C-alpha cells in the first residue's frame, strides 16, 4: 500500500519542520511549500491526498485573504482539491 501524500503550505519554517517530522513518522509522504507559488509548482507535478493551508502569508495581514486566494487558485485548477 502506498502512503498518502500531504501538502503542507505555511510560511513558518518551524511549523513546516514540525509537521514534516510528525507526519513522516506517521507514514505520510510529505510535501512542503512556504508560499502559494511553491504550492502551485508542487501541485503541477504531484497529486496529493490532502492539503493543509495556512491562511496568512504576510506578517502584516491577518485577514486570511491570502490563504483563501490560494485555495481559490488551487480549486480553479483542481475542483476536487
C-alpha positions in Angstrom: 0.0 0.0 0.0 1.3 3.4 -0.9 1.4 6.2 1.7 -0.9 9.1 1.4 0.6 12.3 0.1 0.1 15.5 2.0 0.9 19.1 1.0 1.5 21.5 3.9 1.6 25.2 2.9 2.9 27.6 5.6 5.4 30.4 5.6 6.7 29.5 9.0 9.8 27.1 8.6 9.4 25.8 12.2 5.8 24.9 11.6 6.7 23.1 8.4 9.6 21.2 10.0 7.4 20.1 13.0 4.6 19.0 10.7 7.1 17.1 8.5 8.7 15.2 11.4 5.3 14.2 12.8 3.6 13.3 9.5 6.5 11.4 8.1 6.8 9.4 11.3 3.1 8.6 11.0 3.8 7.2 7.5 2.7 10.0 5.2 4.6 11.3 2.2 5.1 15.0 2.9 5.5 18.0 0.6 6.2 21.4 2.0 5.6 24.8 0.4 6.5 28.2 2.0 4.5 30.2 -0.5 1.4 29.8 -2.6 3.7 29.8 -5.7 5.6 26.9 -4.3 2.4 25.1 -3.6 1.2 25.6 -7.2 4.5 24.2 -8.5 4.2 21.1 -6.4 0.6 20.6 -7.4 1.5 20.9 -11.1 3.6 17.7 -10.8 2.1 15.8 -7.8 -1.3 14.6 -6.9 -1.9 14.9 -3.2 -4.5 13.4 -0.9 -4.8 16.4 1.4 -3.7 20.0 1.6 -3.0 21.8 4.9 -3.1 25.5 4.1 -2.1 28.5 6.2 -4.4 31.4 5.8 -1.8 34.2 6.3 1.5 34.5 4.5 2.3 38.1 5.4 3.1 39.3 8.9 1.1 42.5 8.3 -2.1 40.8 7.1 -4.1 38.6 9.3 -7.4 38.5 7.4 -7.0 35.1 5.8 -7.4 36.6 2.4 -4.1 35.3 1.1 -4.9 31.7 2.1 -8.4 31.9 0.6 -7.0 33.3 -2.6 -4.5 30.4 -2.7 -7.4 28.0 -2.1 -9.4 29.5 -4.9 -6.4 29.2 -7.3 -5.9 25.6 -6.3 -9.6 24.8 -6.8 -9.6 26.6 -10.2 -7.1 24.1 -11.5 -8.4 21.1 -9.5 -12.1 21.5 -8.4 -11.8 18.3 -6.3 -8.9 19.6 -4.2 
